[in-house]
């Protein structure tokens, strides 16, 4: 639990959720590096189809987002989280047994609905059991433990998969599904919070203004936060997997093993230094911290460009470390901003809408990287990523005018 740093004083319920996040992240790490490889080499699906399955997961999650927001607000984050975990367990365990394209899309749909419910309900639950002063700390702890779990799971997977035989991957996907079920057990142990009683649901229905998606969309401050999030994710985060890997292989001619080390450096840095970074940004305004995160992502893409100019492979690893620094600033602040803007009865919808910014960015962003790098326009791609991150930083600074609680970070 070193990744938690000085996160004592958090409520017991928060610790329970954080332990569940670590469990599910460990399972996620078992399968995260292998999705396309598994479907293509172990199950014989064309690479293009495997890519479409991955894209469909983002689309399906986005389509389900409005229902997720309602589910959380109506029943509470605890039942929604249990639902998301159960569906994720079914989806990921089923992926281990797919043999054809329809089965792959079917299992991926379960995964998408499960994760699309899990993430916003998890954030809403953490926000419900903490106060405003604790939220940066709890979200930072969540992100650190998420990366720690993924790192450990990836190591276990790399030691377990000796061949491309389907049975090796089946065990990993079943193991991933089991970690979600273990998380369900953790959530069930939480008493007295996270659920809405029948009386509370009835009172909400009787309320002349129970809250709706119209209220979320009508929140000017949240719309600005959403726009900033989308721009930062589109030009920053969504370029990380396809854009970074493609540039490193096609332009820098890096070996795949180096990419593994670069991504490992990112994950290890976050797991090790997340709480330290949170202490370093104490007293910084949230809008300034978000601008710093976007700026660091832009600097990371600049380091990637240096690797192309100099063929210096060290710049690829450095880029991932710089990107991790941006993530460590972003991860505690953005969720806290969203949940402080959200009225308690609309927290589910706000978190679902915030998750939609991620999904839209992650769906559209890789297509830009693939198109430009595939056409040999690597300099244009770098220019757009760096400029886009700079634009995101400007948008973050402009939030100071609209955020009602643009206070200083208090880890």
ROFITI-27742 format. One record per residue: residue in one letter; x negated, y negated, z negated of N, C-alpha, C in turn. Coordinates in steps of 0.2 Angstrom, whole numbers, plus 5000, padded with zeros to 4 digits. Layout:
AXYZXYZXYZ ...
This chain:
X499650065000500050005000499649945000 X498949945002498549885002498849835007 X499149865012499449815017499849765014 X500149785009500649735005500349675002 X499649685001499349634997499749614991 X499749544990500149524984500849514985 X501149574986501949564988502349594982 X501949594976502349614970502949554969 X503349564965503949514964504449524969 X504349574974504949584978505449624975 X506049624977506549664974506449744975 X506649784971506649854972506949874979 X507449844981507749864987507349854993 X506949794992506449784998505949834998 X505649854993505149904993505449974996 X506049984994506350044997506350045005 X506549985007506649975015505949975018 X505449945014504749945017504450015018 X504650055013504350125013504750165019 X505350145020505650175026505350155032 X505250095033504950065039504250095040 X503850115035503250145036503350215039 X503850255036503950325038504150325046 X504650275048504850275055504250255059 X503850205057503350185061502850245062 X502750285057502250345058502550385063 X503150395063503450445068503450405075 X503550345075503450305082502750305085 X502250305080501550315083501450385086 X501850435084501750505086501850505094 X502350465096502550465103502450405107 X502250345104502250285107501750285113 X501150315113500650315118500850355124 X501350405123501450455128502050455132 X502450405132503150405135503150425142 X502750385146502750395153502350455155 X501750465152501350525153501750585152 X502150585146502550645145503050665150 X503450615152503950625157503650645164 X503050615165502750625172502450695172 X501950705168501450755168501750825165 X502150815159502350875156503050895158 X503450845161504150865163504250855171 X503750835174503750825181504150775184 X504350725180504750665183504250625187 X504450595193504050545196503850485191 X503350455192503150395188503650345188 X503850325195504350275195505050285191 X505250355191505850365187505650365180 X505050385178504950375171504950295169 X504650255173504650185172505350155172 X505850185176506550165176506850185169 X506650245167506950265161506750215155 X506150195155505850145150506250085151 X506350055157506649995158507449995156 X507750055157508450065155508550065148 X508050085144508050075137508150005135 X507749965138507849895136508549865138 X508749885144509449855146509949885142 X509949945140510549975136510549945129 X509949935126509849895120510149825120 X510049795126510349725127511049725127 X511349775131512049775132512449795126 X512149835121512449855115512349795109 X511949745111511849695105512449665103 X512949645107513549605104513849655099 X513949715100514249765096513849775089 X513149775090512749785084512849725079 X512849665082513049605078513649605074 X514149625077514849635074514849695069 X514449745070514449805066514149785059 X513549745060513149725054513649675050 X513949635053514349585049514949605046 X515249655049515849685047515749735041 X515249785042515149835037514549825033 X514149785035513549765031512949805034 X512349775033511749805036511549875034 X511749895028511649965026511950015030 X512650015031512950065036512650065043 X512550005045512249995052511550025053 X511150015048510550045048510550115048 X510950145044511050215044511250245050 X511750205053511950225060511350225065 X511050175065510450165070509950215069 X509750235063509250285061509550355064 X510150365062510450435064510450445072 X510650385075510650395083509950395085 X509450355082508750365084508450435083 X508650465078508450535077508650575082 X509250575084509550615089509250605096 X509150535097508850515104508150545105 X507650525100506950545100506850615100 X507250655096507150725095507350755102 X507950735105508150755111507650745117 X507250685117506850675122506250735123 X506150765117505650825117505950885121 X506550885123506850945126507050925133 X507050865136507250845142506950885148 X507250905153506950945159507150915165 X507650865165507850835172507950755171 X508150725176508250645176508850635172 X509450665173510050645169509950655161 X509550705159509450715152508950665150 X508450645154508050595151508350525150 X508850505155509250445154509750455148 X509950505147510450515142510150515135 X509550545134509150535128508950465127 X508650435132508450365132508950315130 X509650335132510150295130510250295122 X510250355119510350365112509750325109 X509150335111508550295108508650215108 X508950195114509050125115509550095110 X510150135109510650115105510450115098 X510050175096509750175089509350125087 X508850105091508350055090508649985090 X509149975095509449915096509849895090 X510049955086510449945080509949935074 X509449975074508949985068508649915067 X508349885072507949825071508349765068 X508849745071509249685068509549705061 X509849765060510049785053509549785048 X508949815050508449815045508249745043 X508149695048508049625046508549595042 X509149605044509749575040509749605033 X509549665032509549705025508949675021 X508349665024507849635020508049565018 X508349525023508549455021509049455016 X509449505016510049505011509749515004 X509249555003508949574996508449534994 X508249484998507749434996507949364996 X507649314993507849244993507349214998 X507549145000507149115005506449105004 X506249104997505449094996505149164997 X505449224997505149284998505149315005 X505549275009505649305016504949315020 X504549265020503949265024503549325022 X503549335015503149385012503349455014 X504049465013504349535015504249545022 X504349495027504349515034503549525036 X503149485032502449505034502249575031 X502449595026502349665023502649715028 X503249695030503549745035503149755041 X502849695044502449705050501849735049 X501549725043500849755042500949835041 X501449855038501649925037501849965043 X502249925047502449945054501749965058 X501249925058500649935062500249985059 X500249995052499850045049500150115050 X500850115050501150185052501050205059 X501050155064500950165071500250195072 X499750165068499050175069498950255066 X499250265061499150335058499450385062 X500050365064500450415069500050425075 X499750375078499450385084498850425084 X498450415078497850465077498150535076 X498650545072498950615072499050645078 X499450605083499650625089499050645094 X498450595093497950615097497550675095 X497550695089497250755087497750815088 X498350805089498850865090498950885097 X498850835102498950845109498350865112 X498250925113497650955116497750965124 X498350975126498450985133499150945135 X499250945141499850915143500450965143 X500451015140500951065139501551035136 X502151045138502751015136502851025128 X502751085126502851105119502451065114 X501851035116501450995112501850925111 X502150905116502550845115503250855112 X503550915113504150925109504050925102 X503550945099503350945092503350875090 X502950835094502950765092503550725092 X503950735097504650705097505150725092 X505050795090505450815085505250785078 X504550785077504250745071504550675071 X504550645076504750575076505450565074 X505950615077506650615074506650625067 X506250675064506350685057506150625053 X505650585055505450525051506050475050 X506450475056507050435055507550455050 X507650525050508050555045507850545038 X507150545037506850535030507050465028 X507050415033507150345032507950345030 X508350385033509050385031509150395023 X508750445021508750465014508550405010 X508050375012507850315008508350265007 X508650245013509250195013509850215009 X509950285009510550305004510350294997 X509750294995509550284988509650214986 X509750164990509850094988510550094986 X510650064980511350054977511549984976 X512149964977512349894975512249844980 X511949854986511849804991511849824998 X512049785003511949805010512649835013 X513149845009513749865011514349815010 X514849815014515449775013516049825011 X516349805005516849855003517449845007 X517949885006518649875010518949815008 X518949785002519149725000518849665004 X518149675004517849615007517949615015 X518049675018518249675025518949645026 X519349665021520049635022520049565021 X519649535016519649465015519349425021 X518849455024518549425030519049425036 X519449475037519949475042520549425041 X520649415034521149365032520949295033 X520249285033519949215033520149185040 X520449125040520549085046519949075051 X519349075047518749065051518249115049 X518349175051517849235049517249235052 X517149195057516449185061516449235067 X516149215072516149245078515549235082 X515449265088514849245092514849175095 X515449145095515549075097515149035092 X515149045086514849005081514049015082 X513849075083513149085085512849045091 X513249055096513049015102513148945102 X513548915097513648845096513148815091 X512748855088512148835084511648805088 X511548735088511048705093510348725090 X510248725084509548745081509348815083 X509848855083509748925084509548935092 X509948895096509848905103509148885105 X508848835101508148805103507648865100 X507848895095507348945092507349005097 X507949025100508049075105507649065111 X507748995113507348985119506548985118 X506348955113505648965111505449035111 X505849075107505649155107505649185114 X506049175118506049205124505449185128 X505349115128504749095132504049125130 X504049125123503449155120503349225121 X503949265121503949335122503749355130 X504049315134504049325141503249315143 X502949255141502349245144501749275139 X501949295133501449315128501549395127 X502049415123502049485121502249535127 X502649515131502849555136502349575141 X501849535142501249545146500749595143 X500849615137500349645133500149715136 X500649755137500549825139500349835146 X500849815151500749825158500249775161 X500349705159499849655161499149665159 X499049675153498349685150498049745153 X498449805152498149865155497949865162 X498449835166498249835173497649785175 X497649725172497049685173496449715171 X496449745165495849775163495549835168 X496049875170495849925175495649905182 X496149865185496049845192495549785193 X495449745188495049685189494349695185 X494349715179493749725175493449795176 X493849835179493649905180493449945173 X493849925168493749955161494050035161 X493750075158493950145157494550145152 X494950195153495550205149495350205141 X494750235140494550245133494450175130 X494250125134494050065131494750035129 X495250045133495950015132496150045125 X496050105124496350135118495950105112 X495350085113494950055107495249985106 X495349945112495649875111496349875108 X496749925110497449925106497349945099 X496849985098496750005091496549955087 X496049905090495849845086496349805084 X496849795089497449755087497849785081 X498049845082498449875076498049875070 X497449895070497049895063496949825060 X496849775065496749705062497449685059 X498049705061498649685058498749715052 X498649785052498749825046498249795040 X497649775042497149755037497249685034 X497449635039497349565037498049525037 X498549565038499249525039499349485032 X499249515026499449475020498849425019 X498249435021497749385021497949325025 X498149335031498349285036498949245033 X499449275030499949245027499749195022 X499249215018499049165012498649105016 X498349115021497949065024498449015027 X499049035029499448985032499948955027 X499848965021500248935015500248865016 X500848835015500848765016500948735023 X500848775028500948755035501748755036 X501948705040502648705042502848765047 X503448785046503548845050503548835058 X503748775060503648755067502948755069 X502548725065501848725067501548795067 X501748835062501448905062501648945069 X502348935071502548965077502148935083 X501948875083501548845089500848875088 X500648885083499948915082499948985085 X500549025083500549095086500549095093 X500949055096500949045104500349025107 X499948975103499348955106498849015105 X498849055100498349105100498449155105 X499149165107499249215112498949185119 X499049125120498749095126498049095126 X497649085120496949095120496749165121 X497149215119497049285120497049295128 X497449275131497449285139496849245142 X496649195139496049155141495449205140 X495449245135494849295134494949345139 X495549365141495649415146495349395153 X495449325154495149295160494449295160 X494149285154493349285154493149355155 X493449405153493249475154493249485162 X493649455166493649465173493149425176 X492949365174492449325177491749355175 X491649385169490949405167490849475167 X491449515168491449585168491249605160 X491349565156491149575149491749615145 X491649675144492149715141492349695134 X491849665131491949645124492549595124 X492649555129493149505129493849545129 X493849605131494549635131494749655124 X494249675120494349695113494449625109 X494049575111494149515107494849485109 X495149495115495749465117496349505112 X496249565111496749605107496749585100 X496149565097496049545090496349475090 X496249425095496549365095497349365095 X497549415100498249425100498549445094 X498249485090498449515084498449455079 X498049405079498049355074498749315076 X498849305082499549275084500149305081 X500049375082500649415079500749405072 X500149405068500149405061500449335058 X500349285062500649215061501449225063 X501549245068502249255071502749295066 X502449355064502949405062503249385055 X502949345051503349335045503749265046 X503649225050503949165051504549165055 X504549195061505149195066505749225062 X505649285059506249315056506549275050 X506049245047506349205041506749145044 X506449115049506849055052507549075054 X507549135058508249155060508749175054 X508449205049508849225044509049165039 X508649115039508849055035509349005039 X509349015046509848975050510549015049 X510549075048511149115049511549115042 X512149095043512649105037512649175035 X512749195028512749265026513249305030 X513749275032514349315035514149325043 X513649295045513449305052512749325053 X512449345048511749365048511649425054 X512149465054512049525059512049495066 X512449455068512549425075511849385076 X511649345071511049305072510449355074 X510349405070509749445071509849485077 X510449505079510549545085510449495091 X510649435091510449385096509749375097 X509349365091508649355091508349415094 X508549475093508349535096508449535103 X508949505105509049505113508549465116 X508249415113507749375116507149415117 X507049465113506449505114506649555120 X507249585120507449625125507349595132 X507649535133507649505139506949485141 X506549465137505849455138505449515140 X505549565136505249625138505449665144 X506049645146506349675153506049635159 X506049575158505849535164505049525164 X504749515159504049505159503549545162 X503649615161503249665165503249655172 X503849635175503949635182503549575185 X503449525181502949475184502249495184 X502049535179501349555179501249605184 X501749655185501649705190501649675197 X502149625198502149595205501549555207 X501249515202500749475204500049515204 X499949555199499349595199499349645205 X499949675206499949725212499749685218 X499949625219499849585225499149555225 X498749565220498049535219498049465217 X498549445215498649375212498449365205 X497849395203497649395196497549325193 X497249285197497149215194497849175193 X498249185197498949155196499249185190 X499249255189499549285183499249255177 X498549245177498249215171498449145170 X498549105175498749035174499449035171 X499849075174500549075171500549095164 X500249145162500249175155499949115150 X499449085152499149035148499548975147 X499848955153500248895153500948905150 X501148965151501848985148501748985140 X501149015137501049015130500948935128 X500648895132500648825130501348795129 X501748805134502448785134502748805128 X502648865126503048895120502748855114 X502148845114501848805108502248735108 X502348705113502648635113503348645111 X503748695113504348705111504448725104 X503948755101503948765094503848705090 X503448665092503348595089503948555089 X504348565094504948525095505548545090 X505448605087505948635083505948595076 X505348555075505348515069505948475068 X506248445074506748395074507448435073 X507448495074508148525074508248575068 X507648605065507748655060507948615053 X508448635050508648595044508148615038 X507848675039507448695033506748715036 X506448665040505748675042505248665037 X505348705031504848695026504248725027 X503848725022503148755022503148825020 X502748865023502748935021502548945014 X502848985010502749005003502649075002 X502049105004501949175003501949194995 
